[in-house]
Amino acid sequence: MPDLDRKLIEILEILANSKEPVGAKVIARELNKKGYKIGERAVRYHLKILDSLGLTKKLGYSGRIITEKGLEELEKANISYRLGSIYSNILEKTISSNYRFGYVVINRAKIYADFDVAVETIRKVFSAGLVVGNRVGLIDRGNYSEILTLCSLNFDNILLQNGIMPIHICGGIVKFEDNQPVEFKEIIEYKSTSIDPLLAFLEKKETDVLGVIENGEGYVPANFRVIAKEYLPKFEEILKLEDLKCVISYGEENVLGLDIGNDYIGIALIGGLTPIAPFIEMGYYYEIVPMSSIVRLESLTKFKKENREIINKKSKIRIKNSLSKMLNLITKVDFDIDEDVGNVIANVGYTDKKYYNDVLELLKEAYKKNLGIGDRLKVVEEKDKLKIYTICALTLDGIFINNSIPILPKYGGVIECLEDKKRFINIIGYSGSSLDPHEIFFNMVDCETTFLAGFRETHRISREKLDFVLKKLKWNGVLDIGEPNNELYGINVGKDMFGIVYLGGINPLSWLNEHEIPIEIKAMKEVVRYEELIDYREL
């Protein structure tokens, strides 16, 4: 099945957001609102295409519904288009809600925990003041508890209604010490990701909200905005009157480690998904839909909340993005493609020594399946742990640059490889994340049809030199090379540039993870000598 174009994706979104079958007339009207000048006849033509692909189903004269296959495709299709979907949804919900008149944006979660446990856990989060507002929806669904939490976008709506334009920057995790926010530990910019930043951090289990509740130390989901500096007096007046009480820090120049320059005020807000984090930390199964819908505020239940002190002191910490870390690490690579010696960048995985035999056999399997960069790695014992080194794809960047090929790392993500199609289904831009994207997506691949991968681009004039280096290198790792000015695996390139898809160097460790070997990973962790690594066949 070919990747869907934008109109087809928009039609699927319209159907997915409707609880009833939708006809061509309504779809045409909604598409015109989105800027697609298309009539009913053309819509019917597109619907037939979607029907033939099994993505939609016609229900007589009532209209179409989206199928399960359609919902799955909507989450994967056209990655370049979806890259802006998170930011677009933020703006749409901010504008569409109306906190003043009681229409609020909510996050929706299914938590597979007893209802009494759900209520008591939510009560603890409210008592610690780690929520947006003082209302929540709690519904006993029998085999699960449904929880509706207020989204921090409601605060943005308050700002907008008071003539202040908030600029949405990123979502992240804030470190707390002595019950106060200290710094952002990690961030992902909204415009640089196809996955909701806070959801990504929750799924990676980066939070420790329970730690903050119990002893004042831990990690809390948070969002970050900036406003023009001239708005500061009006903003501080709003803080005195608004009742969401979700601002944890604000200030000039640097807020919790994020540099904002001299013309803005930075604002850190408690993430609306924070009340859900403790359930994930306790190991409960969950399903989460961030920014799910707009509901009446009065439909939610009031809970007693302890308001927190707002911290507005400057931070000495500065958060660096992955790209800057990568570009600095690349300078350490001095591998000689003629002599097969030199420094390479390694990812590191740690697991318990009791898995030694299983680890060796699984690593051999992984490299036989061409999941690694090159064919060398290293396994050493450190006390009760095994330390596993795999070559990082960043090494390829260093080798190319040392051979006068200017390679620019763009995205890390997940590729889906089927018989008729290879494509990225999730990506995060290196310049918009402080954490290596492959650490975020580590648990989202099976190394059978989905794999960790990276996307680079370089100028078309470099192609001949690139082919020469790859021929001499003879390493596994480069999956595909595109044509100038053409997309590759669904990702667009700049003018006169061509794309290169790398296999992620962490994939052998993902293979261990898929076979239930508990493993802790650190991407781009160390510089090692290539000659100290061994061929996987000799493990």
Secondary structure as a PSIPRED ss2 file (coil, helix, strand):
# PSIPRED VFORMAT (PSIPRED V4.0)

   1 M C   1.000  0.000  0.000
   2 P C   1.000  0.000  0.000
   3 D C   1.000  0.000  0.000
   4 L C   1.000  0.000  0.000
   5 D C   1.000  0.000  0.000
   6 R H   0.000  1.000  0.000
   7 K H   0.000  1.000  0.000
   8 L H   0.000  1.000  0.000
   9 I H   0.000  1.000  0.000
  10 E H   0.000  1.000  0.000
  11 I H   0.000  1.000  0.000
  12 L H   0.000  1.000  0.000
  13 E H   0.000  1.000  0.000
  14 I H   0.000  1.000  0.000
  15 L H   0.000  1.000  0.000
  16 A H   0.000  1.000  0.000
  17 N C   1.000  0.000  0.000
  18 S C   1.000  0.000  0.000
  19 K C   1.000  0.000  0.000
  20 E C   1.000  0.000  0.000
  21 P C   1.000  0.000  0.000
  22 V E   0.000  0.000  1.000
  23 G C   1.000  0.000  0.000
  24 A H   0.000  1.000  0.000
  25 K H   0.000  1.000  0.000
  26 V H   0.000  1.000  0.000
  27 I H   0.000  1.000  0.000
  28 A H   0.000  1.000  0.000
  29 R H   0.000  1.000  0.000
  30 E H   0.000  1.000  0.000
  31 L H   0.000  1.000  0.000
  32 N H   0.000  1.000  0.000
  33 K H   0.000  1.000  0.000
  34 K C   1.000  0.000  0.000
  35 G C   1.000  0.000  0.000
  36 Y C   1.000  0.000  0.000
  37 K C   1.000  0.000  0.000
  38 I C   1.000  0.000  0.000
  39 G C   1.000  0.000  0.000
  40 E H   0.000  1.000  0.000
  41 R H   0.000  1.000  0.000
  42 A H   0.000  1.000  0.000
  43 V H   0.000  1.000  0.000
  44 R H   0.000  1.000  0.000
  45 Y H   0.000  1.000  0.000
  46 H H   0.000  1.000  0.000
  47 L H   0.000  1.000  0.000
  48 K H   0.000  1.000  0.000
  49 I H   0.000  1.000  0.000
  50 L H   0.000  1.000  0.000
  51 D H   0.000  1.000  0.000
  52 S H   0.000  1.000  0.000
  53 L C   1.000  0.000  0.000
  54 G C   1.000  0.000  0.000
  55 L C   1.000  0.000  0.000
  56 T E   0.000  0.000  1.000
  57 K E   0.000  0.000  1.000
  58 K E   0.000  0.000  1.000
  59 L C   1.000  0.000  0.000
  60 G C   1.000  0.000  0.000
  61 Y C   1.000  0.000  0.000
  62 S C   1.000  0.000  0.000
  63 G C   1.000  0.000  0.000
  64 R E   0.000  0.000  1.000
  65 I E   0.000  0.000  1.000
  66 I E   0.000  0.000  1.000
  67 T C   1.000  0.000  0.000
  68 E H   0.000  1.000  0.000
  69 K H   0.000  1.000  0.000
  70 G H   0.000  1.000  0.000
  71 L H   0.000  1.000  0.000
  72 E H   0.000  1.000  0.000
  73 E H   0.000  1.000  0.000
  74 L H   0.000  1.000  0.000
  75 E C   1.000  0.000  0.000
  76 K C   1.000  0.000  0.000
  77 A C   1.000  0.000  0.000
  78 N C   1.000  0.000  0.000
  79 I H   0.000  1.000  0.000
  80 S H   0.000  1.000  0.000
  81 Y H   0.000  1.000  0.000
  82 R H   0.000  1.000  0.000
  83 L C   1.000  0.000  0.000
  84 G C   1.000  0.000  0.000
  85 S H   0.000  1.000  0.000
  86 I H   0.000  1.000  0.000
  87 Y H   0.000  1.000  0.000
  88 S H   0.000  1.000  0.000
  89 N H   0.000  1.000  0.000
  90 I H   0.000  1.000  0.000
  91 L H   0.000  1.000  0.000
  92 E H   0.000  1.000  0.000
  93 K H   0.000  1.000  0.000
  94 T H   0.000  1.000  0.000
  95 I H   0.000  1.000  0.000
  96 S H   0.000  1.000  0.000
  97 S C   1.000  0.000  0.000
  98 N E   0.000  0.000  1.000
  99 Y H   0.000  1.000  0.000
 100 R H   0.000  1.000  0.000
 101 F H   0.000  1.000  0.000
 102 G C   1.000  0.000  0.000
 103 Y E   0.000  0.000  1.000
 104 V E   0.000  0.000  1.000
 105 V E   0.000  0.000  1.000
 106 I E   0.000  0.000  1.000
 107 N E   0.000  0.000  1.000
 108 R E   0.000  0.000  1.000
 109 A E   0.000  0.000  1.000
 110 K E   0.000  0.000  1.000
 111 I E   0.000  0.000  1.000
 112 Y C   1.000  0.000  0.000
 113 A C   1.000  0.000  0.000
 114 D C   1.000  0.000  0.000
 115 F H   0.000  1.000  0.000
 116 D H   0.000  1.000  0.000
 117 V H   0.000  1.000  0.000
 118 A H   0.000  1.000  0.000
 119 V H   0.000  1.000  0.000
 120 E H   0.000  1.000  0.000
 121 T H   0.000  1.000  0.000
 122 I H   0.000  1.000  0.000
 123 R H   0.000  1.000  0.000
 124 K H   0.000  1.000  0.000
 125 V H   0.000  1.000  0.000
 126 F H   0.000  1.000  0.000
 127 S H   0.000  1.000  0.000
 128 A C   1.000  0.000  0.000
 129 G C   1.000  0.000  0.000
 130 L C   1.000  0.000  0.000
 131 V C   1.000  0.000  0.000
 132 V C   1.000  0.000  0.000
 133 G C   1.000  0.000  0.000
 134 N C   1.000  0.000  0.000
 135 R E   0.000  0.000  1.000
 136 V E   0.000  0.000  1.000
 137 G E   0.000  0.000  1.000
 138 L E   0.000  0.000  1.000
 139 I E   0.000  0.000  1.000
 140 D E   0.000  0.000  1.000
 141 R C   1.000  0.000  0.000
 142 G C   1.000  0.000  0.000
 143 N C   1.000  0.000  0.000
 144 Y C   1.000  0.000  0.000
 145 S E   0.000  0.000  1.000
 146 E E   0.000  0.000  1.000
 147 I E   0.000  0.000  1.000
 148 L E   0.000  0.000  1.000
 149 T E   0.000  0.000  1.000
 150 L E   0.000  0.000  1.000
 151 C C   1.000  0.000  0.000
 152 S C   1.000  0.000  0.000
 153 L H   0.000  1.000  0.000
 154 N H   0.000  1.000  0.000
 155 F H   0.000  1.000  0.000
 156 D H   0.000  1.000  0.000
 157 N H   0.000  1.000  0.000
 158 I H   0.000  1.000  0.000
 159 L H   0.000  1.000  0.000
 160 L H   0.000  1.000  0.000
 161 Q H   0.000  1.000  0.000
 162 N C   1.000  0.000  0.000
 163 G C   1.000  0.000  0.000
 164 I C   1.000  0.000  0.000
 165 M C   1.000  0.000  0.000
 166 P C   1.000  0.000  0.000
 167 I E   0.000  0.000  1.000
 168 H E   0.000  0.000  1.000
 169 I E   0.000  0.000  1.000
 170 C E   0.000  0.000  1.000
 171 G E   0.000  0.000  1.000
 172 G E   0.000  0.000  1.000
 173 I E   0.000  0.000  1.000
 174 V E   0.000  0.000  1.000
 175 K E   0.000  0.000  1.000
 176 F E   0.000  0.000  1.000
 177 E E   0.000  0.000  1.000
 178 D C   1.000  0.000  0.000
 179 N C   1.000  0.000  0.000
 180 Q E   0.000  0.000  1.000
 181 P E   0.000  0.000  1.000
 182 V E   0.000  0.000  1.000
 183 E E   0.000  0.000  1.000
 184 F E   0.000  0.000  1.000
 185 K E   0.000  0.000  1.000
 186 E E   0.000  0.000  1.000
 187 I E   0.000  0.000  1.000
 188 I E   0.000  0.000  1.000
 189 E E   0.000  0.000  1.000
 190 Y H   0.000  1.000  0.000
 191 K H   0.000  1.000  0.000
 192 S H   0.000  1.000  0.000
 193 T E   0.000  0.000  1.000
 194 S C   1.000  0.000  0.000
 195 I C   1.000  0.000  0.000
 196 D C   1.000  0.000  0.000
 197 P H   0.000  1.000  0.000
 198 L H   0.000  1.000  0.000
 199 L H   0.000  1.000  0.000
 200 A H   0.000  1.000  0.000
 201 F H   0.000  1.000  0.000
 202 L H   0.000  1.000  0.000
 203 E H   0.000  1.000  0.000
 204 K C   1.000  0.000  0.000
 205 K C   1.000  0.000  0.000
 206 E C   1.000  0.000  0.000
 207 T C   1.000  0.000  0.000
 208 D C   1.000  0.000  0.000
 209 V H   0.000  1.000  0.000
 210 L H   0.000  1.000  0.000
 211 G H   0.000  1.000  0.000
 212 V H   0.000  1.000  0.000
 213 I H   0.000  1.000  0.000
 214 E H   0.000  1.000  0.000
 215 N H   0.000  1.000  0.000
 216 G C   1.000  0.000  0.000
 217 E C   1.000  0.000  0.000
 218 G E   0.000  0.000  1.000
 219 Y E   0.000  0.000  1.000
 220 V E   0.000  0.000  1.000
 221 P E   0.000  0.000  1.000
 222 A E   0.000  0.000  1.000
 223 N E   0.000  0.000  1.000
 224 F E   0.000  0.000  1.000
 225 R E   0.000  0.000  1.000
 226 V E   0.000  0.000  1.000
 227 I E   0.000  0.000  1.000
 228 A E   0.000  0.000  1.000
 229 K H   0.000  1.000  0.000
 230 E H   0.000  1.000  0.000
 231 Y H   0.000  1.000  0.000
 232 L H   0.000  1.000  0.000
 233 P H   0.000  1.000  0.000
 234 K H   0.000  1.000  0.000
 235 F H   0.000  1.000  0.000
 236 E H   0.000  1.000  0.000
 237 E H   0.000  1.000  0.000
 238 I H   0.000  1.000  0.000
 239 L H   0.000  1.000  0.000
 240 K H   0.000  1.000  0.000
 241 L H   0.000  1.000  0.000
 242 E C   1.000  0.000  0.000
 243 D C   1.000  0.000  0.000
 244 L C   1.000  0.000  0.000
 245 K C   1.000  0.000  0.000
 246 C C   1.000  0.000  0.000
 247 V E   0.000  0.000  1.000
 248 I E   0.000  0.000  1.000
 249 S E   0.000  0.000  1.000
 250 Y E   0.000  0.000  1.000
 251 G E   0.000  0.000  1.000
 252 E E   0.000  0.000  1.000
 253 E E   0.000  0.000  1.000
 254 N E   0.000  0.000  1.000
 255 V E   0.000  0.000  1.000
 256 L C   1.000  0.000  0.000
 257 G C   1.000  0.000  0.000
 258 L E   0.000  0.000  1.000
 259 D E   0.000  0.000  1.000
 260 I E   0.000  0.000  1.000
 261 G E   0.000  0.000  1.000
 262 N E   0.000  0.000  1.000
 263 D E   0.000  0.000  1.000
 264 Y E   0.000  0.000  1.000
 265 I E   0.000  0.000  1.000
 266 G E   0.000  0.000  1.000
 267 I E   0.000  0.000  1.000
 268 A E   0.000  0.000  1.000
 269 L E   0.000  0.000  1.000
 270 I E   0.000  0.000  1.000
 271 G C   1.000  0.000  0.000
 272 G C   1.000  0.000  0.000
 273 L C   1.000  0.000  0.000
 274 T H   0.000  1.000  0.000
 275 P H   0.000  1.000  0.000
 276 I H   0.000  1.000  0.000
 277 A H   0.000  1.000  0.000
 278 P H   0.000  1.000  0.000
 279 F H   0.000  1.000  0.000
 280 I H   0.000  1.000  0.000
 281 E H   0.000  1.000  0.000
 282 M C   1.000  0.000  0.000
 283 G C   1.000  0.000  0.000
 284 Y C   1.000  0.000  0.000
 285 Y C   1.000  0.000  0.000
 286 Y E   0.000  0.000  1.000
 287 E E   0.000  0.000  1.000
 288 I E   0.000  0.000  1.000
 289 V E   0.000  0.000  1.000
 290 P E   0.000  0.000  1.000
 291 M E   0.000  0.000  1.000
 292 S E   0.000  0.000  1.000
 293 S E   0.000  0.000  1.000
 294 I E   0.000  0.000  1.000
 295 V E   0.000  0.000  1.000
 296 R E   0.000  0.000  1.000
 297 L H   0.000  1.000  0.000
 298 E H   0.000  1.000  0.000
 299 S H   0.000  1.000  0.000
 300 L C   1.000  0.000  0.000
 301 T E   0.000  0.000  1.000
 302 K E   0.000  0.000  1.000
 303 F C   1.000  0.000  0.000
 304 K C   1.000  0.000  0.000
 305 K C   1.000  0.000  0.000
 306 E C   1.000  0.000  0.000
 307 N C   1.000  0.000  0.000
 308 R C   1.000  0.000  0.000
 309 E C   1.000  0.000  0.000
 310 I C   1.000  0.000  0.000
 311 I E   0.000  0.000  1.000
 312 N C   1.000  0.000  0.000
 313 K C   1.000  0.000  0.000
 314 K C   1.000  0.000  0.000
 315 S C   1.000  0.000  0.000
 316 K C   1.000  0.000  0.000
 317 I C   1.000  0.000  0.000
 318 R C   1.000  0.000  0.000
 319 I C   1.000  0.000  0.000
 320 K C   1.000  0.000  0.000
 321 N C   1.000  0.000  0.000
 322 S H   0.000  1.000  0.000
 323 L H   0.000  1.000  0.000
 324 S H   0.000  1.000  0.000
 325 K H   0.000  1.000  0.000
 326 M H   0.000  1.000  0.000
 327 L H   0.000  1.000  0.000
 328 N H   0.000  1.000  0.000
 329 L H   0.000  1.000  0.000
 330 I H   0.000  1.000  0.000
 331 T C   1.000  0.000  0.000
 332 K C   1.000  0.000  0.000
 333 V C   1.000  0.000  0.000
 334 D C   1.000  0.000  0.000
 335 F C   1.000  0.000  0.000
 336 D E   0.000  0.000  1.000
 337 I C   1.000  0.000  0.000
 338 D C   1.000  0.000  0.000
 339 E C   1.000  0.000  0.000
 340 D C   1.000  0.000  0.000
 341 V E   0.000  0.000  1.000
 342 G C   1.000  0.000  0.000
 343 N E   0.000  0.000  1.000
 344 V E   0.000  0.000  1.000
 345 I E   0.000  0.000  1.000
 346 A E   0.000  0.000  1.000
 347 N E   0.000  0.000  1.000
 348 V E   0.000  0.000  1.000
 349 G E   0.000  0.000  1.000
 350 Y E   0.000  0.000  1.000
 351 T E   0.000  0.000  1.000
 352 D E   0.000  0.000  1.000
 353 K H   0.000  1.000  0.000
 354 K H   0.000  1.000  0.000
 355 Y H   0.000  1.000  0.000
 356 Y H   0.000  1.000  0.000
 357 N H   0.000  1.000  0.000
 358 D H   0.000  1.000  0.000
 359 V H   0.000  1.000  0.000
 360 L H   0.000  1.000  0.000
 361 E H   0.000  1.000  0.000
 362 L H   0.000  1.000  0.000
 363 L H   0.000  1.000  0.000
 364 K H   0.000  1.000  0.000
 365 E H   0.000  1.000  0.000
 366 A H   0.000  1.000  0.000
 367 Y H   0.000  1.000  0.000
 368 K H   0.000  1.000  0.000
 369 K C   1.000  0.000  0.000
 370 N C   1.000  0.000  0.000
 371 L C   1.000  0.000  0.000
 372 G C   1.000  0.000  0.000
 373 I C   1.000  0.000  0.000
 374 G C   1.000  0.000  0.000
 375 D C   1.000  0.000  0.000
 376 R E   0.000  0.000  1.000
 377 L E   0.000  0.000  1.000
 378 K E   0.000  0.000  1.000
 379 V E   0.000  0.000  1.000
 380 V E   0.000  0.000  1.000
 381 E E   0.000  0.000  1.000
 382 E E   0.000  0.000  1.000
 383 K C   1.000  0.000  0.000
 384 D C   1.000  0.000  0.000
 385 K E   0.000  0.000  1.000
 386 L E   0.000  0.000  1.000
 387 K E   0.000  0.000  1.000
 388 I E   0.000  0.000  1.000
 389 Y E   0.000  0.000  1.000
 390 T E   0.000  0.000  1.000
 391 I E   0.000  0.000  1.000
 392 C C   1.000  0.000  0.000
 393 A C   1.000  0.000  0.000
 394 L H   0.000  1.000  0.000
 395 T H   0.000  1.000  0.000
 396 L H   0.000  1.000  0.000
 397 D H   0.000  1.000  0.000
 398 G H   0.000  1.000  0.000
 399 I H   0.000  1.000  0.000
 400 F H   0.000  1.000  0.000
 401 I H   0.000  1.000  0.000
 402 N H   0.000  1.000  0.000
 403 N C   1.000  0.000  0.000
 404 S C   1.000  0.000  0.000
 405 I C   1.000  0.000  0.000
 406 P C   1.000  0.000  0.000
 407 I C   1.000  0.000  0.000
 408 L E   0.000  0.000  1.000
 409 P E   0.000  0.000  1.000
 410 K E   0.000  0.000  1.000
 411 Y E   0.000  0.000  1.000
 412 G E   0.000  0.000  1.000
 413 G E   0.000  0.000  1.000
 414 V E   0.000  0.000  1.000
 415 I E   0.000  0.000  1.000
 416 E E   0.000  0.000  1.000
 417 C E   0.000  0.000  1.000
 418 L E   0.000  0.000  1.000
 419 E C   1.000  0.000  0.000
 420 D C   1.000  0.000  0.000
 421 K E   0.000  0.000  1.000
 422 K E   0.000  0.000  1.000
 423 R E   0.000  0.000  1.000
 424 F E   0.000  0.000  1.000
 425 I E   0.000  0.000  1.000
 426 N E   0.000  0.000  1.000
 427 I E   0.000  0.000  1.000
 428 I E   0.000  0.000  1.000
 429 G E   0.000  0.000  1.000
 430 Y H   0.000  1.000  0.000
 431 S H   0.000  1.000  0.000
 432 G H   0.000  1.000  0.000
 433 S E   0.000  0.000  1.000
 434 S C   1.000  0.000  0.000
 435 L C   1.000  0.000  0.000
 436 D C   1.000  0.000  0.000
 437 P H   0.000  1.000  0.000
 438 H H   0.000  1.000  0.000
 439 E H   0.000  1.000  0.000
 440 I H   0.000  1.000  0.000
 441 F C   1.000  0.000  0.000
 442 F H   0.000  1.000  0.000
 443 N H   0.000  1.000  0.000
 444 M H   0.000  1.000  0.000
 445 V C   1.000  0.000  0.000
 446 D C   1.000  0.000  0.000
 447 C C   1.000  0.000  0.000
 448 E C   1.000  0.000  0.000
 449 T C   1.000  0.000  0.000
 450 T E   0.000  0.000  1.000
 451 F E   0.000  0.000  1.000
 452 L E   0.000  0.000  1.000
 453 A E   0.000  0.000  1.000
 454 G E   0.000  0.000  1.000
 455 F E   0.000  0.000  1.000
 456 R E   0.000  0.000  1.000
 457 E E   0.000  0.000  1.000
 458 T E   0.000  0.000  1.000
 459 H E   0.000  0.000  1.000
 460 R H   0.000  1.000  0.000
 461 I H   0.000  1.000  0.000
 462 S H   0.000  1.000  0.000
 463 R H   0.000  1.000  0.000
 464 E H   0.000  1.000  0.000
 465 K H   0.000  1.000  0.000
 466 L H   0.000  1.000  0.000
 467 D H   0.000  1.000  0.000
 468 F H   0.000  1.000  0.000
 469 V H   0.000  1.000  0.000
 470 L H   0.000  1.000  0.000
 471 K H   0.000  1.000  0.000
 472 K H   0.000  1.000  0.000
 473 L H   0.000  1.000  0.000
 474 K C   1.000  0.000  0.000
 475 W C   1.000  0.000  0.000
 476 N C   1.000  0.000  0.000
 477 G C   1.000  0.000  0.000
 478 V E   0.000  0.000  1.000
 479 L E   0.000  0.000  1.000
 480 D E   0.000  0.000  1.000
 481 I E   0.000  0.000  1.000
 482 G C   1.000  0.000  0.000
 483 E C   1.000  0.000  0.000
 484 P C   1.000  0.000  0.000
 485 N C   1.000  0.000  0.000
 486 N C   1.000  0.000  0.000
 487 E C   1.000  0.000  0.000
 488 L E   0.000  0.000  1.000
 489 Y C   1.000  0.000  0.000
 490 G C   1.000  0.000  0.000
 491 I E   0.000  0.000  1.000
 492 N C   1.000  0.000  0.000
 493 V C   1.000  0.000  0.000
 494 G C   1.000  0.000  0.000
 495 K C   1.000  0.000  0.000
 496 D C   1.000  0.000  0.000
 497 M E   0.000  0.000  1.000
 498 F E   0.000  0.000  1.000
 499 G E   0.000  0.000  1.000
 500 I E   0.000  0.000  1.000
 501 V E   0.000  0.000  1.000
 502 Y E   0.000  0.000  1.000
 503 L E   0.000  0.000  1.000
 504 G C   1.000  0.000  0.000
 505 G C   1.000  0.000  0.000
 506 I C   1.000  0.000  0.000
 507 N H   0.000  1.000  0.000
 508 P H   0.000  1.000  0.000
 509 L H   0.000  1.000  0.000
 510 S H   0.000  1.000  0.000
 511 W H   0.000  1.000  0.000
 512 L H   0.000  1.000  0.000
 513 N H   0.000  1.000  0.000
 514 E H   0.000  1.000  0.000
 515 H C   1.000  0.000  0.000
 516 E C   1.000  0.000  0.000
 517 I C   1.000  0.000  0.000
 518 P C   1.000  0.000  0.000
 519 I C   1.000  0.000  0.000
 520 E E   0.000  0.000  1.000
 521 I E   0.000  0.000  1.000
 522 K E   0.000  0.000  1.000
 523 A E   0.000  0.000  1.000
 524 M E   0.000  0.000  1.000
 525 K E   0.000  0.000  1.000
 526 E E   0.000  0.000  1.000
 527 V E   0.000  0.000  1.000
 528 V E   0.000  0.000  1.000
 529 R E   0.000  0.000  1.000
 530 Y H   0.000  1.000  0.000
 531 E H   0.000  1.000  0.000
 532 E H   0.000  1.000  0.000
 533 L C   1.000  0.000  0.000
 534 I E   0.000  0.000  1.000
 535 D E   0.000  0.000  1.000
 536 Y H   0.000  1.000  0.000
 537 R H   0.000  1.000  0.000
 538 E H   0.000  1.000  0.000
 539 L C   1.000  0.000  0.000
